[in-house]
Amino acid sequence: MPKQKSHRGACKRFKLTGSGKVKRNHSMKSHILTKKTRKRKRKLRHSTLVSTTMLKAIRGMISV
């Protein structure tokens, strides 16, 4: 049986931290920025961790 392939789209969007958590970037930062406040755009710059409900699925996609 052939090896499982990792999901290439997920690999480009998510990174594993040293402790095994999954890091992601915020969406809604590419266009239609005029109606968004400065504060909101500033908060979207920073990365965050994936929620615990999605953790198992994403870890399976990126580390096969």
C-alpha positions in Angstrom: 0.0 0.0 0.0 1.4 3.4 -0.9 2.3 6.1 1.7 -0.3 8.7 2.7 0.4 12.1 1.3 0.2 15.3 3.5 -2.3 17.9 2.4 -0.1 20.5 0.6 -2.7 23.3 1.0 -2.8 22.7 4.7 1.0 22.6 4.9 1.2 26.1 3.4 -1.3 27.5 5.9 -0.4 25.9 9.2 2.8 25.5 11.1 3.6 23.2 14.1 5.1 24.9 17.1 7.8 23.3 19.2 5.3 22.1 21.8 3.1 20.5 19.2 0.4 23.2 18.9 -0.7 24.4 15.5 -0.2 28.0 14.5 -2.3 29.8 11.8 -2.8 33.3 10.3 -6.0 35.3 10.4 -8.2 35.6 7.3 -10.0 38.8 6.1 -6.7 40.7 5.6 -6.3 40.8 1.8 -8.9 43.2 0.4 -11.9 45.4 1.3 -9.8 47.0 4.0 -11.3 50.5 3.9 -14.3 49.6 6.0 -12.2 47.8 8.6 -10.9 49.8 11.6 -7.2 50.3 12.2 -7.5 48.3 15.4 -9.1 45.4 13.6 -6.5 45.3 10.8 -3.7 45.5 13.4 -5.1 42.5 15.3 -5.4 40.5 12.0 -1.6 40.8 11.4 -0.7 38.5 14.3 -0.9 34.8 14.1 -2.9 32.7 16.6 -3.3 29.1 17.6 -5.8 26.7 16.1 -8.8 25.8 18.3 -8.7 22.5 20.1 -11.7 21.2 18.1 -9.8 21.4 14.8 -6.4 20.4 16.2 -6.6 16.7 15.5 -7.8 17.0 12.0 -5.2 19.6 11.0 -2.4 17.8 12.6 -3.4 14.7 10.6 -3.3 16.7 7.4 0.1 18.3 7.9 2.1 15.6 9.5 1.3 12.4 7.5 
